[in-house]
């Protein structure tokens, strides 16, 4: 069956519009929403509106839960903020995120050098960063060389069901913490 030239043109327009719509689907802002990508200049304005704005402590209690297992920490630089992701096996632990001008290693009490700056300290509880036989599942880092606000990421402890992570920076800045599942992870965005 032969379609008329007008019908073919209309079909081509519909297909083109569908391709544009499908392509626009992955366009988004640099937020913590599950997989998104940075897109057009139209998203630049919305990305600026979605930057972290608070320096207040964040606390979530999950007392009585099974300890979460920290499997890794990763980081990346985004437009306007650095992102640090803490990955877990199992469910999410409770946590606090608060500013500290002094920190010590849990268990030993050894002072942690903040290099004259401050730390956004994440305390995860109940949580472990080791297996039942004592094998570490996360040791330290990652390297913060590509980040702008965060200069170092340091493990401050893995002791008695508490895992500490310090995001070391020159000074206090806005941050936010978001939770995700499938797989379980905490996402911490720190504004540049």
C-alpha positions in Angstrom: 0.0 0.0 0.0 1.5 3.4 -1.1 0.9 6.3 1.2 0.4 9.8 -0.2 3.3 12.3 0.1 1.3 14.3 2.7 0.7 11.2 4.8 4.4 10.3 4.6 5.4 13.8 5.7 3.0 13.7 8.6 4.3 10.3 9.7 7.9 11.7 9.5 6.9 14.7 11.6 5.3 12.4 14.2 8.4 10.2 14.3 10.7 13.2 14.6 8.6 14.6 17.5 8.7 11.2 19.2 12.5 11.0 18.8 12.9 14.5 20.3 10.6 13.6 23.2 12.5 10.4 23.9 15.8 12.3 23.7 14.6 14.9 26.1 13.6 12.2 28.6 17.2 11.8 29.9 17.8 15.6 30.2 17.7 16.9 33.7 19.5 18.9 36.2 22.5 17.9 38.3 20.3 16.8 41.3 20.4 13.6 43.3 17.5 12.1 41.5 18.2 8.6 40.3 20.1 8.5 37.0 19.9 11.8 35.3 22.2 13.7 33.0 23.0 17.3 32.6 21.3 18.8 29.6 20.5 22.0 27.8 20.9 25.6 28.8 17.2 25.5 29.9 18.3 23.2 32.7 21.1 25.5 33.9 18.6 27.8 35.6 16.8 25.0 37.3 20.2 23.4 38.3 21.1 26.7 40.1 17.8 26.6 41.9 18.5 23.1 43.1 21.8 23.7 44.9 22.1 22.8 48.6 21.1 25.7 50.9 21.4 24.6 54.5 24.3 24.2 56.9 22.1 22.8 59.7 22.6 19.4 61.3 20.7 16.5 59.8 19.8 13.5 62.0 17.9 10.3 61.1 17.4 7.7 63.8 17.1 4.0 63.0 17.8 2.5 66.4 17.2 -1.2 66.6 17.9 -1.8 62.9 20.4 -4.4 61.7 23.8 -2.8 61.1 24.2 -1.6 57.5 27.4 -2.6 55.8 29.4 0.2 54.1 30.7 -1.2 50.9 32.3 1.9 49.5 32.5 5.7 49.2 32.7 7.5 45.9 32.8 11.2 44.9 32.4 13.5 41.9 32.2 17.1 41.0 29.0 18.6 39.6 28.0 22.1 38.5 27.7 24.0 41.8 28.4 21.1 44.2 30.5 18.1 45.1 28.7 14.8 45.6 29.8 12.1 48.0 28.0 8.8 47.8 28.1 6.2 50.6 27.1 2.7 49.3 25.6 0.0 51.5 24.8 -3.7 51.4 21.4 -4.1 53.0 19.3 -1.3 54.3 20.3 2.2 55.3 21.5 3.0 58.8 20.6 6.0 60.9 23.0 9.0 60.5 23.9 12.4 61.6 25.6 15.0 59.4 27.1 18.0 61.3 30.0 20.4 61.2 33.0 19.8 63.4 36.2 21.8 64.0 37.9 18.9 65.7 37.7 15.1 65.2 39.3 12.0 66.6 39.6 8.5 65.4 36.9 6.4 67.1 38.4 3.8 69.4 41.9 5.2 69.6 41.1 8.9 70.2 43.9 10.0 67.9 43.3 13.5 66.6 42.5 13.8 62.8 44.3 16.6 61.0 41.7 18.9 59.4 44.4 21.1 57.8 43.0 24.2 59.3 39.6 23.6 57.9 36.3 22.1 59.1 34.7 18.7 58.6 31.2 17.7 57.7 31.1 14.6 59.8 28.8 11.8 58.9 28.2 9.3 61.7 26.4 6.2 60.5 24.7 4.0 63.1 24.1 1.1 63.3 26.7 0.4 60.6 29.9 -1.5 60.0 32.7 -1.1 57.4 34.0 -4.7 58.0 32.7 -8.2 57.6 32.0 -10.5 60.6 35.6 -11.9 60.4 37.0 -8.3 60.5 37.9 -7.9 56.9 37.4 -4.2 55.9 34.8 -3.4 53.3 35.9 0.2 53.0 39.1 1.6 54.2 39.5 5.3 53.4 39.0 7.9 50.6 38.2 8.2 47.7 40.7 10.7 46.5 39.1 14.2 46.5 41.5 15.6 43.8 38.7 16.3 41.3 36.4 18.0 43.9 36.1 21.7 44.5 34.7 22.1 48.0 35.8 18.9 49.6 39.6 18.5 50.0 39.7 15.1 51.7 37.4 12.2 52.6 38.6 10.4 55.7 37.3 7.4 57.6 37.0 8.5 61.2 36.0 5.1 62.6 34.5 1.7 62.4 33.9 0.9 66.0 31.0 -0.7 68.0 28.4 -0.3 65.2 29.4 3.2 64.3 31.1 4.3 61.0 32.4 7.8 60.8 33.2 9.7 57.5 34.7 13.2 57.5 34.4 15.5 54.4 37.1 18.0 55.0 36.8 21.5 53.6 38.3 24.9 54.1 35.1 26.3 55.6 31.4 25.8 56.3 29.1 25.6 53.2 25.6 24.4 52.5 24.9 20.7 52.1 22.1 18.2 51.8 21.7 14.5 52.4 19.4 12.3 50.4 18.6 8.6 50.7 18.2 6.1 47.9 17.4 2.4 47.7 18.0 -0.3 45.0 21.0 -0.3 45.9 21.0 1.5 49.3 23.1 4.7 49.4 23.4 8.1 51.1 24.1 11.0 48.8 25.7 14.1 50.3 25.9 17.2 48.1 28.2 20.0 49.3 27.9 23.4 47.6 31.0 25.0 46.1 
